Amino acid sequence: MDNIILEGFMGSGKSAVAKALSKRLELPLVDVDKMIEAKLKMRTTEVYDRFGDAYYRAMETMILIELQSGVERSVIVLGSGLALMPKNAGYLEKLGTVYYLKVKLDTVVAKLAKQEKHAWLRAGDLEERVSKMMKEREPAYRRIADVTIEVDGKSVDEICDEIISSIESTGSGQTTEG
């Protein structure tokens, strides 16, 4: 069976779902952002501040290329902007099934307002900035997704159940909207 790949906007629950899936399915967890941090020995925000967005996107692509050469079956969590690079679609297609954790604007704004992790977004009107980013990224997420899962109002376990059910019953290419 192929890798389980999670994508979605900040605050969609990718990391929490990935950790839970990894544990439930007894699979290794591969976090692209954490791999970049380990490689460069600096936090994601430092990479952005020092080298910029284009550099970070190139690092994400490099990680996907590395994963092509034989990662054992894993749960892979992507950064929220990885889908923006069209060439990454081909790498992801070879790696496994991409699950898009689709989240509503209100949910994202509520989560991000409480987090220090994405404090840079709060400069100005948070809802306006997030809305703009989500509209820009939505087509990219849909383009690379094999399965879309609506996550609003669902627990991590419920989202994991949907992913596991999709793996067991339908495989890739099926969309689960809830």
C-alpha positions as CSV (number, residue, x, y, z in Angstrom):
1,M,0.0,0.0,0.0
2,D,1.2,3.5,-0.7
3,N,2.0,6.4,1.6
4,I,-0.8,8.4,3.2
5,I,-0.1,12.1,2.5
6,L,-1.9,14.9,4.3
7,E,-2.3,18.4,2.9
8,G,-4.4,21.4,3.8
9,F,-4.3,25.0,5.1
10,M,-2.8,26.0,8.4
11,G,-5.1,25.1,11.2
12,S,-6.7,22.2,9.3
13,G,-5.4,19.7,11.8
14,K,-2.8,18.1,9.5
15,S,-0.2,17.6,12.2
16,A,-2.6,16.2,14.8
17,V,-4.2,13.9,12.3
18,A,-0.8,12.7,11.0
19,K,0.3,11.9,14.5
20,A,-2.9,10.0,15.3
21,L,-2.9,8.1,12.0
22,S,0.8,7.2,12.4
23,K,0.1,5.7,15.8
24,R,-3.1,3.9,14.8
25,L,-1.7,2.4,11.7
26,E,1.8,1.8,13.2
27,L,3.5,3.7,10.4
28,P,6.4,6.1,10.6
29,L,5.5,9.8,10.5
30,V,7.3,12.0,8.0
31,D,6.8,15.8,8.4
32,V,8.2,17.8,5.5
33,D,8.5,21.0,7.5
34,K,10.4,19.2,10.3
35,M,12.7,17.6,7.7
36,I,13.6,21.0,6.4
37,E,14.2,22.3,9.9
38,A,16.5,19.4,10.7
39,K,18.4,19.8,7.4
40,L,18.9,23.6,7.9
41,K,19.1,23.4,11.7
42,M,16.7,26.3,12.0
43,R,13.0,26.8,12.5
44,T,10.6,27.3,9.6
45,T,10.1,31.0,10.5
46,E,13.9,31.6,10.5
47,V,14.2,30.0,7.1
48,Y,11.5,32.3,5.7
49,D,13.0,35.3,7.3
50,R,16.5,34.5,6.1
51,F,16.0,33.1,2.7
52,G,12.4,33.8,1.7
53,D,9.4,31.9,0.3
54,A,11.0,30.7,-3.0
55,Y,13.9,29.1,-1.1
56,Y,11.5,27.3,1.2
57,R,9.4,26.0,-1.7
58,A,12.6,24.7,-3.3
59,M,13.5,22.9,-0.1
60,E,10.0,21.3,0.0
61,T,10.5,20.0,-3.6
62,M,14.0,18.7,-2.7
63,I,12.5,16.8,0.3
64,L,9.9,15.2,-2.0
65,I,12.6,14.2,-4.4
66,E,14.5,12.6,-1.6
67,L,11.4,10.7,-0.5
68,Q,11.1,9.2,-4.0
69,S,14.1,7.1,-3.4
70,G,12.6,4.7,-1.0
71,V,10.8,5.9,2.1
72,E,9.1,3.0,3.8
73,R,5.3,3.2,3.9
74,S,4.6,6.3,6.0
75,V,2.1,9.0,6.9
76,I,3.5,12.2,5.3
77,V,2.4,15.6,6.3
78,L,3.0,18.5,3.9
79,G,3.5,22.2,4.6
80,S,0.4,24.3,3.8
81,G,2.1,25.9,0.8
82,L,3.7,22.9,-0.8
83,A,0.9,22.4,-3.3
84,L,1.6,25.9,-4.8
85,M,4.5,24.4,-6.8
86,P,2.9,22.6,-9.7
87,K,5.9,20.3,-10.3
88,N,5.3,18.8,-6.8
89,A,2.1,17.2,-8.1
90,G,4.1,14.5,-10.0
91,Y,6.3,13.7,-7.0
92,L,3.2,13.4,-4.8
93,E,1.4,11.2,-7.3
94,K,4.3,8.7,-7.1
95,L,4.5,8.9,-3.4
96,G,1.0,8.0,-2.5
97,T,-2.6,9.1,-1.9
98,V,-3.1,12.7,-1.0
99,Y,-5.8,13.6,1.5
100,Y,-6.9,17.2,1.5
101,L,-8.1,18.2,4.9
102,K,-10.5,21.0,3.9
103,V,-11.3,23.5,6.6
104,K,-13.6,26.6,6.7
105,L,-12.3,30.1,7.1
106,D,-13.9,30.7,10.5
107,T,-12.3,27.5,11.9
108,V,-8.8,28.6,10.7
109,V,-9.2,32.1,12.0
110,A,-10.3,30.9,15.4
111,K,-7.4,28.4,15.7
112,L,-4.7,30.8,14.3
113,A,-5.8,33.6,16.6
114,K,-4.8,31.4,19.6
115,Q,-1.5,30.1,18.2
116,E,2.0,31.6,18.5
117,K,3.2,29.4,15.6
118,H,1.6,31.6,13.0
119,A,1.9,35.0,14.7
120,W,3.1,36.6,11.5
121,L,-0.4,36.3,10.1
122,R,-1.8,38.6,12.8
123,A,-0.1,41.7,11.4
124,G,-3.2,43.4,10.1
125,D,-6.6,41.9,9.7
126,L,-6.2,38.1,10.3
127,E,-9.5,37.1,8.7
128,E,-8.7,39.1,5.6
129,R,-5.2,37.7,5.2
130,V,-6.3,34.1,5.8
131,S,-9.2,34.5,3.4
132,K,-7.0,35.7,0.7
133,M,-4.4,33.0,1.2
134,M,-7.1,30.3,1.3
135,K,-8.6,31.5,-2.0
136,E,-5.2,31.5,-3.6
137,R,-4.3,28.0,-2.3
138,E,-7.7,26.2,-2.8
139,P,-7.2,25.4,-6.5
140,A,-3.7,24.0,-5.8
141,Y,-5.0,21.8,-3.0
142,R,-7.8,20.4,-5.1
143,R,-5.5,19.8,-8.0
144,I,-3.2,17.4,-6.1
145,A,-5.8,15.8,-3.8
146,D,-7.0,12.3,-4.4
147,V,-9.5,12.5,-1.5
148,T,-11.0,15.6,0.1
149,I,-12.2,15.4,3.7
150,E,-14.2,18.2,5.3
151,V,-12.8,18.5,8.8
152,D,-14.9,21.2,10.4
153,G,-16.7,20.0,13.5
154,K,-14.9,16.6,13.5
155,S,-12.5,15.2,16.0
156,V,-9.0,14.0,15.1
157,D,-10.3,10.4,15.6
158,E,-13.3,11.0,13.3
159,I,-11.0,12.3,10.6
160,C,-8.7,9.4,11.0
161,D,-11.6,7.0,10.8
162,E,-12.6,8.6,7.4
163,I,-9.1,8.3,6.1
164,I,-8.8,4.7,7.2
165,S,-12.2,3.9,5.8
166,S,-11.2,5.4,2.5
167,I,-8.0,3.4,2.4
168,E,-9.9,0.1,3.2
169,S,-12.9,0.6,0.9
170,T,-12.2,2.9,-2.0
171,G,-8.6,3.7,-2.4
172,S,-7.5,6.9,-4.1
173,G,-9.7,9.0,-6.3
174,Q,-12.8,9.0,-4.1
175,T,-13.9,12.2,-2.5
176,T,-15.5,12.2,1.0
177,E,-17.4,15.4,1.7
178,G,-19.1,15.6,5.0
